[in-house]
Amino acid sequence: MKKLMALLAATLILAGCSSSGSGDSNAQTLTVAATAVPHAEILKEVKPILAKEGVNLDIKVFADYVQPNAQVAEKDIDVNYFQTKPYLDAYNRERGTNLVIITGVHIEPFGAYSHKIKSIDQLPDGATVAIPNDPSNNSRALILLAKNGLITLKDPNNELATTKDIIANPKNLKFKELEAAMLPRTLDEVDLALINTNYALAAGLNPTKDALLIEDKNSPYVNYLVGRPDNQNDPRVQKLAQALTSPEVKAFIEQKYHGAVLPAF
């Protein structure tokens, strides 16, 4: 009987140790939502850096701009990395969420592309121009057009400008508002499409060579690592933030994207 009791006690102790070890392992896994290019590519570069810090980075790739925020807000995913501050502000305002910025990582100069013209000077009167339909990128597209004299906005710096804020449209441009991910597919159908760089790169476009208009290096649209108030100071999240702004990642961005993506740190 004593031997049986001792064996049972030893089994319980081992089970307890096993359970504790499993919990520690789970605690060191960090899930992050990202769009494929360049965000997931940059995160894959970061993964071995974090592994040395004892953090297993689980990268979830999304094709849209809504689910990465929704799943972080619902605590199905820890953090995300895909968006600018104007987009985040608009999302929080419209959805009643309270997602927060953790650190800025890179800038993707926003560009205008065409399969029908070789120069912006060739854009015809009455041209159809495709732009993103989400609030921040919609405004970003209009601001880029305004800075290049194609339209005039009431306030050329308004991050929430819409087509209703256009006060002059000398070429009578016709705007087609679509989901950002769809824009590269419209290039054979429209005269000009203003496309986020992540979707342009994924479609095989080279922003520094193919864009007829492009934001300069002073673009305020930094792409951020984003989390929640309850986890922004989590050690795993802070390790990811530090890795994303490390010299190794800066060198990777500069060498891989050749100016199409710029470090913001």
C-alpha positions as CSV (number, residue, x, y, z in Angstrom):
1,M,0.0,0.0,0.0
2,K,2.8,2.4,0.9
3,K,4.5,1.7,-2.4
4,L,1.2,2.3,-4.2
5,M,0.7,5.6,-2.4
6,A,4.2,6.7,-3.2
7,L,3.8,5.8,-6.9
8,L,0.5,7.8,-7.0
9,A,2.1,10.8,-5.4
10,A,5.0,10.7,-7.8
11,T,2.6,10.5,-10.7
12,L,0.6,13.6,-9.5
13,I,3.9,15.6,-9.0
14,L,5.0,14.7,-12.6
15,A,1.6,15.6,-13.9
16,G,1.7,19.0,-12.1
17,C,5.2,19.7,-13.5
18,S,4.0,18.7,-17.0
19,S,1.0,21.0,-16.8
20,S,3.1,23.9,-15.5
21,G,5.6,23.5,-18.3
22,S,2.9,23.5,-20.9
23,G,1.5,26.7,-19.5
24,D,4.9,28.4,-19.7
25,S,5.2,27.3,-23.3
26,N,1.8,28.7,-24.3
27,A,2.6,32.0,-22.5
28,Q,5.7,32.4,-24.7
29,T,3.7,32.1,-28.0
30,L,2.7,35.4,-29.6
31,T,0.2,35.5,-32.4
32,V,0.4,38.4,-34.9
33,A,-2.0,39.2,-37.8
34,A,-0.5,40.7,-40.9
35,T,-1.0,41.2,-44.6
36,A,1.3,39.1,-46.8
37,V,3.6,41.7,-48.4
38,P,5.7,43.3,-46.9
39,H,4.4,42.7,-43.3
40,A,4.5,38.9,-43.1
41,E,7.8,38.9,-44.9
42,I,9.3,41.2,-42.4
43,L,7.8,39.2,-39.5
44,K,9.4,36.0,-40.9
45,E,12.7,37.8,-40.7
46,V,12.0,38.6,-37.1
47,K,10.8,35.1,-36.1
48,P,14.3,33.7,-35.5
49,I,15.3,36.8,-33.5
50,L,12.4,36.3,-31.2
51,A,13.1,32.6,-30.9
52,K,16.4,33.5,-29.3
53,E,14.4,35.6,-26.8
54,G,12.2,32.7,-26.0
55,V,9.2,33.8,-28.0
56,N,7.5,31.7,-30.6
57,L,6.0,34.1,-33.2
58,D,2.8,32.7,-34.8
59,I,2.1,34.7,-38.0
60,K,-1.4,34.8,-39.3
61,V,-1.7,36.2,-42.8
62,F,-4.8,38.0,-44.0
63,A,-5.9,39.4,-47.3
64,D,-8.1,42.2,-46.0
65,Y,-7.8,45.2,-43.6
66,V,-10.8,44.4,-41.4
67,Q,-10.2,41.0,-39.8
68,P,-6.7,41.7,-38.4
69,N,-8.2,44.4,-36.2
70,A,-11.4,42.5,-35.4
71,Q,-9.5,39.5,-34.2
72,V,-7.1,41.5,-32.1
73,A,-10.1,43.4,-30.5
74,E,-11.8,40.1,-29.8
75,K,-8.6,38.7,-28.3
76,D,-8.4,35.8,-30.8
77,I,-5.0,37.2,-31.9
78,D,-2.6,39.2,-29.7
79,V,-1.4,42.0,-32.0
80,N,-1.4,43.0,-35.7
81,Y,1.0,44.7,-38.1
82,F,-0.5,46.1,-41.3
83,Q,-2.0,49.6,-40.8
84,T,-1.4,53.3,-40.6
85,K,-2.6,55.6,-37.8
86,P,-5.3,57.3,-39.8
87,Y,-6.7,53.8,-40.7
88,L,-6.5,52.7,-37.1
89,D,-8.2,55.9,-35.8
90,A,-11.0,55.5,-38.3
91,Y,-11.5,51.8,-37.4
92,N,-11.6,52.6,-33.6
93,R,-14.1,55.4,-34.2
94,E,-16.4,53.4,-36.4
95,R,-16.2,50.1,-34.5
96,G,-16.1,51.4,-31.0
97,T,-12.8,49.6,-30.3
98,N,-9.7,50.8,-28.4
99,L,-6.8,49.3,-30.2
100,V,-3.5,51.1,-29.5
101,I,-0.2,51.8,-31.3
102,I,2.9,50.1,-30.0
103,T,5.6,51.1,-32.4
104,G,6.1,52.4,-35.9
105,V,8.0,50.1,-38.3
106,H,8.0,51.2,-41.9
107,I,6.5,53.5,-44.6
108,E,5.0,52.2,-47.9
109,P,4.9,55.2,-50.3
110,F,1.4,55.1,-51.8
111,G,1.3,55.1,-55.6
112,A,-0.8,55.6,-58.7
113,Y,-0.5,53.0,-61.5
114,S,-1.8,52.4,-65.0
115,H,-1.8,49.9,-67.8
116,K,-3.1,52.4,-70.3
117,I,-0.8,55.4,-70.0
118,K,3.0,55.8,-69.5
119,S,2.9,59.2,-68.0
120,I,0.5,61.1,-65.8
121,D,0.4,63.8,-68.4
122,Q,-1.4,61.3,-70.7
123,L,-4.3,60.9,-68.3
124,P,-7.3,61.8,-70.5
125,D,-10.3,64.0,-69.7
126,G,-13.1,62.0,-68.1
127,A,-10.6,59.3,-67.0
128,T,-11.8,56.6,-64.6
129,V,-9.7,56.5,-61.5
130,A,-10.0,53.7,-59.0
131,I,-9.3,54.5,-55.3
132,P,-9.6,52.5,-52.0
133,N,-13.0,52.7,-50.4
134,D,-11.8,52.6,-46.7
135,P,-11.8,56.1,-45.1
136,S,-8.1,56.6,-44.5
137,N,-6.8,55.2,-47.8
138,N,-9.6,56.9,-49.7
139,S,-8.3,60.3,-48.3
140,R,-4.7,59.3,-48.9
141,A,-5.4,58.7,-52.6
142,L,-7.2,62.0,-53.0
143,I,-4.4,63.9,-51.2
144,L,-1.8,62.4,-53.6
145,L,-3.9,63.4,-56.6
146,A,-4.3,66.9,-55.1
147,K,-0.6,67.3,-54.5
148,N,0.0,66.6,-58.2
149,G,-2.6,69.1,-59.4
150,L,-5.2,66.7,-60.7
151,I,-7.9,67.8,-58.3
152,T,-8.3,70.5,-55.6
153,L,-9.5,69.7,-52.1
154,K,-11.1,72.0,-49.6
155,D,-8.3,71.1,-47.2
156,P,-5.4,69.3,-48.9
157,N,-4.1,67.9,-45.6
158,N,-7.4,66.6,-44.3
159,E,-6.8,62.9,-43.4
160,L,-10.6,62.3,-43.7
161,A,-11.2,64.0,-47.1
162,T,-13.7,62.3,-49.4
163,T,-14.7,62.9,-53.0
164,K,-17.3,65.4,-51.6
165,D,-14.4,67.6,-50.6
166,I,-13.2,68.0,-54.2
167,I,-13.7,71.7,-55.2
168,A,-12.0,71.5,-58.5
169,N,-11.7,68.6,-61.0
170,P,-10.4,70.1,-64.2
171,K,-10.1,66.7,-66.0
172,N,-13.6,65.6,-64.9
173,L,-12.1,62.5,-63.4
174,K,-14.6,59.7,-62.5
175,F,-13.9,58.0,-59.3
176,K,-14.5,54.3,-58.7
177,E,-14.2,53.3,-55.0
178,L,-13.2,49.7,-54.3
179,E,-11.8,47.5,-51.6
180,A,-8.1,48.1,-51.5
181,A,-7.1,44.5,-52.2
182,M,-9.1,44.6,-55.5
183,L,-7.4,47.6,-57.0
184,P,-4.5,45.8,-58.8
185,R,-7.1,43.7,-60.7
186,T,-8.7,46.8,-62.1
187,L,-5.7,48.1,-64.0
188,D,-7.0,46.7,-67.3
189,E,-10.4,48.3,-66.7
190,V,-9.6,51.8,-65.4
191,D,-7.3,54.6,-66.6
192,L,-5.5,55.0,-63.2
193,A,-5.6,53.1,-59.9
194,L,-4.2,54.3,-56.6
195,I,-2.9,51.2,-54.8
196,N,-1.4,50.5,-51.4
197,T,2.2,49.4,-51.7
198,N,1.6,46.0,-50.0
199,Y,-1.0,45.1,-52.7
200,A,1.1,46.6,-55.4
201,L,4.1,44.5,-54.4
202,A,1.9,41.4,-54.2
203,A,0.7,42.0,-57.7
204,G,4.2,42.2,-59.1
205,L,4.3,46.0,-59.4
206,N,7.5,47.9,-58.5
207,P,6.5,51.2,-56.9
208,T,9.8,52.9,-57.6
209,K,9.6,52.0,-61.3
210,D,6.0,51.5,-62.2
211,A,4.2,54.2,-60.2
212,L,3.2,57.3,-62.2
213,L,2.7,59.2,-58.9
214,I,4.1,58.3,-55.6
215,E,4.4,59.7,-52.1
216,D,7.8,61.0,-51.1
217,K,9.9,59.9,-48.1
218,N,8.2,62.4,-45.9
219,S,4.9,60.5,-46.0
220,P,3.2,60.5,-42.6
221,Y,1.6,57.1,-43.2
222,V,3.8,54.9,-41.0
223,N,2.8,51.2,-40.7
224,Y,2.5,50.3,-37.0
225,L,2.5,47.3,-34.7
226,V,-0.9,47.5,-32.9
227,G,-2.3,45.8,-29.8
228,R,-4.7,46.4,-27.0
229,P,-4.4,48.4,-23.7
230,D,-4.3,45.1,-21.8
231,N,-1.3,43.6,-23.7
232,Q,0.7,46.6,-25.0
233,N,3.2,46.2,-22.2
234,D,3.3,42.4,-22.3
235,P,7.0,41.3,-22.4
236,R,6.4,39.2,-25.5
237,V,4.8,42.2,-27.3
238,Q,7.7,44.5,-26.3
239,K,10.2,41.9,-27.5
240,L,8.5,41.9,-30.9
241,A,8.5,45.8,-31.0
242,Q,12.2,45.8,-30.3
243,A,12.9,43.2,-32.9
244,L,10.9,45.0,-35.6
245,T,12.9,48.2,-35.0
246,S,16.3,46.5,-34.8
247,P,19.3,47.2,-37.1
248,E,18.9,43.7,-38.6
249,V,15.3,44.5,-39.7
250,K,16.3,48.0,-41.0
251,A,19.0,46.4,-43.2
252,F,16.5,43.7,-44.4
253,I,13.9,46.3,-45.4
254,E,16.5,48.4,-47.3
255,Q,18.1,45.5,-49.1
256,K,14.9,43.6,-50.0
257,Y,12.6,46.5,-51.1
258,H,15.0,49.0,-52.6
259,G,13.0,52.1,-51.7
260,A,9.5,50.6,-52.2
261,V,9.4,50.2,-48.4
262,L,11.3,52.5,-46.1
263,P,12.2,52.0,-42.4
264,A,10.4,54.4,-40.2
265,F,13.0,54.2,-37.3
